[in-house]
Amino acid sequence: MVVDRSGIHRARKLASTLEHYKDKFELHFLPAHSGHHLNPIEGFWRRMKEVIGAGRCFEDLHLLYRRTRQVLMAHQERPIYEFSW
């Protein structure tokens, strides 16, 4: 599994899980600060934040759901790794 260097991917609590599944997968860490060029999901999260509004408060959960769905539906035609951000 290819992962970025987020703390969640390096947490001590993860070590026992990785040990349990060591025959099924291993983590390959991306270089620090590789951004969306090596990690396409970063570009997707950036787009989500732009459209939905990072740190924005919504009047109700349904409005947040609708805005999130708009972004996802706009990008459903192609796999995320094919996008040029």
Backbone as CSV, one residue per row, in Angstrom:
resi,resn,N_x,N_y,N_z,CA_x,CA_y,CA_z,C_x,C_y,C_z
1,MET,0.846,-1.157,0.000,0.000,0.000,0.000,0.904,1.235,0.000
2,VAL,0.623,2.174,-0.865,1.382,3.417,-0.929,0.657,4.450,-0.081
3,VAL,1.388,5.075,0.830,0.790,6.056,1.745,1.676,7.290,1.827
4,ASP,1.065,8.397,2.234,1.868,9.588,2.470,2.438,9.513,3.887
5,ARG,3.046,10.570,4.321,3.708,10.543,5.629,2.836,11.112,6.739
6,SER,1.549,11.025,6.555,0.623,11.478,7.594,0.887,10.710,8.885
7,GLY,0.697,11.376,10.001,0.929,10.753,11.297,0.104,9.495,11.508
8,ILE,-1.089,9.444,10.953,-1.954,8.278,11.118,-1.325,7.028,10.500
9,HIS,-0.531,7.216,9.452,0.115,6.085,8.789,1.376,5.621,9.520
10,ARG,1.846,6.432,10.461,3.057,6.102,11.198,2.797,5.874,12.685
11,ALA,1.544,5.843,13.078,1.187,5.733,14.491,1.592,4.389,15.082
12,ARG,1.981,4.405,16.338,2.356,3.159,17.027,1.206,2.162,17.046
13,LYS,-0.008,2.659,17.166,-1.168,1.761,17.195,-1.305,0.977,15.894
14,LEU,-0.780,1.510,14.829,-0.851,0.834,13.534,0.125,-0.342,13.445
15,ALA,1.177,-0.293,14.223,2.221,-1.324,14.151,1.674,-2.728,14.374
16,SER,0.787,-2.906,15.341,0.245,-4.247,15.597,-0.632,-4.723,14.442
17,THR,-1.365,-3.809,13.835,-2.196,-4.162,12.683,-1.313,-4.568,11.505
18,LEU,-0.258,-3.799,11.255,0.662,-4.137,10.168,1.335,-5.476,10.414
19,GLU,1.701,-5.738,11.648,2.318,-7.022,11.983,1.347,-8.160,11.708
20,HIS,0.086,-7.973,12.057,-0.932,-8.997,11.852,-1.121,-9.327,10.364
21,TYR,-1.065,-8.293,9.524,-1.309,-8.473,8.092,-0.028,-8.426,7.259
22,LYS,1.133,-8.676,7.855,2.405,-8.512,7.146,2.527,-9.364,5.890
23,ASP,1.840,-10.492,5.833,1.900,-11.335,4.639,0.959,-10.845,3.538
24,LYS,0.064,-9.941,3.870,-0.926,-9.470,2.897,-0.545,-8.128,2.271
25,PHE,0.090,-7.254,3.046,0.495,-5.968,2.488,1.581,-5.333,3.347
26,GLU,2.243,-4.348,2.755,3.199,-3.544,3.497,3.064,-2.097,3.022
27,LEU,3.468,-1.174,3.853,3.361,0.236,3.511,4.618,0.704,2.792
28,HIS,4.429,1.469,1.727,5.518,2.124,1.009,5.252,3.623,1.130
29,PHE,6.118,4.315,1.833,5.899,5.733,2.093,6.366,6.595,0.936
30,LEU,5.529,7.555,0.568,5.903,8.536,-0.438,6.934,9.480,0.159
31,PRO,7.742,10.118,-0.679,8.676,11.114,-0.162,7.915,12.266,0.499
32,ALA,8.543,12.872,1.484,7.921,14.018,2.156,7.638,15.128,1.146
33,HIS,6.517,15.789,1.310,6.104,16.929,0.474,5.979,16.581,-1.003
34,SER,5.573,15.357,-1.302,5.438,14.958,-2.708,4.185,15.546,-3.348
35,GLY,3.221,15.957,-2.536,2.042,16.623,-3.051,1.220,15.781,-4.010
36,HIS,0.455,16.453,-4.854,-0.493,15.760,-5.717,0.159,15.085,-6.918
37,HIS,1.421,15.347,-7.176,2.075,14.712,-8.330,2.255,13.214,-8.111
38,LEU,2.590,12.819,-6.891,2.737,11.398,-6.583,1.555,10.850,-5.806
39,ASN,0.751,11.730,-5.265,-0.368,11.318,-4.426,-1.642,12.014,-4.929
40,PRO,-2.286,11.459,-5.953,-3.423,12.131,-6.605,-4.566,12.510,-5.670
41,ILE,-4.739,11.802,-4.580,-5.847,12.123,-3.692,-5.682,13.518,-3.090
42,GLU,-4.446,13.997,-2.994,-4.220,15.339,-2.447,-4.871,16.400,-3.326
43,GLY,-4.782,16.223,-4.642,-5.437,17.167,-5.545,-6.942,17.109,-5.413
44,PHE,-7.447,15.914,-5.201,-8.887,15.760,-5.008,-9.325,16.459,-3.731
45,TRP,-8.591,16.266,-2.625,-8.956,16.938,-1.367,-8.880,18.451,-1.524
46,ARG,-7.883,18.937,-2.265,-7.781,20.376,-2.493,-9.026,20.880,-3.218
47,ARG,-9.468,20.131,-4.226,-10.672,20.523,-4.977,-11.905,20.501,-4.078
48,MET,-12.011,19.476,-3.235,-13.145,19.402,-2.303,-13.171,20.639,-1.405
49,LYS,-12.002,21.025,-0.904,-11.930,22.191,-0.020,-12.296,23.470,-0.753
50,GLU,-11.865,23.585,-2.021,-12.187,24.773,-2.811,-13.693,24.901,-3.030
51,VAL,-14.327,23.811,-3.429,-15.745,23.842,-3.781,-16.634,23.883,-2.544
52,ILE,-16.313,23.057,-1.580,-17.162,22.968,-0.389,-16.849,24.093,0.577
53,GLY,-15.587,24.460,0.677,-15.184,25.524,1.578,-14.566,24.974,2.847
54,ALA,-13.235,24.970,2.895,-12.532,24.452,4.067,-12.864,25.292,5.289
55,GLY,-13.214,24.650,6.370,-13.517,25.333,7.621,-14.847,26.065,7.624
56,ARG,-15.629,25.889,6.609,-16.912,26.578,6.504,-17.972,25.860,7.329
57,CYS,-18.832,26.615,7.939,-19.949,26.039,8.687,-21.175,25.987,7.789
58,PHE,-21.889,24.901,7.832,-23.112,24.740,7.059,-24.306,24.814,7.991
59,GLU,-25.390,25.345,7.462,-26.602,25.481,8.266,-27.140,24.124,8.701
60,ASP,-27.012,23.143,7.813,-27.455,21.800,8.177,-26.636,20.767,7.422
61,LEU,-26.688,19.556,7.878,-25.907,18.470,7.310,-26.318,18.175,5.868
62,HIS,-27.576,18.372,5.549,-28.057,18.102,4.198,-27.364,19.011,3.173
63,LEU,-27.133,20.254,3.518,-26.451,21.171,2.607,-25.009,20.727,2.372
64,LEU,-24.329,20.315,3.416,-22.971,19.785,3.261,-22.990,18.548,2.377
65,TYR,-23.942,17.679,2.594,-24.083,16.464,1.779,-24.263,16.820,0.300
66,ARG,-25.143,17.782,0.016,-25.405,18.172,-1.379,-24.155,18.733,-2.045
67,ARG,-23.425,19.587,-1.332,-22.212,20.173,-1.903,-21.152,19.104,-2.148
68,THR,-21.000,18.179,-1.221,-20.033,17.096,-1.373,-20.409,16.221,-2.559
69,ARG,-21.674,15.900,-2.669,-22.148,15.066,-3.769,-21.919,15.735,-5.121
70,GLN,-22.077,17.040,-5.208,-21.822,17.759,-6.452,-20.384,17.548,-6.921
71,VAL,-19.445,17.658,-5.995,-18.038,17.472,-6.353,-17.791,16.035,-6.792
72,LEU,-18.300,15.088,-6.041,-18.082,13.682,-6.373,-18.701,13.313,-7.705
73,MET,-19.900,13.792,-7.977,-20.564,13.474,-9.241,-19.832,14.104,-10.425
74,ALA,-19.250,15.259,-10.233,-18.513,15.921,-11.308,-17.260,15.144,-11.687
75,HIS,-16.752,14.332,-10.774,-15.512,13.615,-11.018,-15.692,12.106,-11.130
76,GLN,-16.895,11.649,-11.334,-17.128,10.203,-11.363,-16.777,9.559,-12.703
77,GLU,-16.581,10.347,-13.724,-16.345,9.795,-15.057,-15.002,9.096,-15.190
78,ARG,-13.998,9.574,-14.471,-12.657,9.020,-14.597,-12.102,8.675,-13.214
79,PRO,-11.243,7.681,-13.141,-10.601,7.384,-11.854,-9.781,8.572,-11.390
80,ILE,-9.622,8.711,-10.101,-8.924,9.869,-9.536,-7.493,9.988,-10.041
81,TYR,-6.828,8.877,-10.310,-5.430,8.942,-10.733,-5.265,9.469,-12.152
82,GLU,-6.342,9.597,-12.920,-6.244,10.118,-14.270,-6.376,11.645,-14.317
83,PHE,-6.717,12.267,-13.219,-6.948,13.700,-13.223,-5.651,14.481,-13.260
84,SER,-5.672,15.564,-13.976,-4.557,16.504,-13.984,-4.996,17.713,-13.173
85,TRP,-4.419,17.874,-12.025,-4.833,18.961,-11.134,-4.020,20.191,-11.447
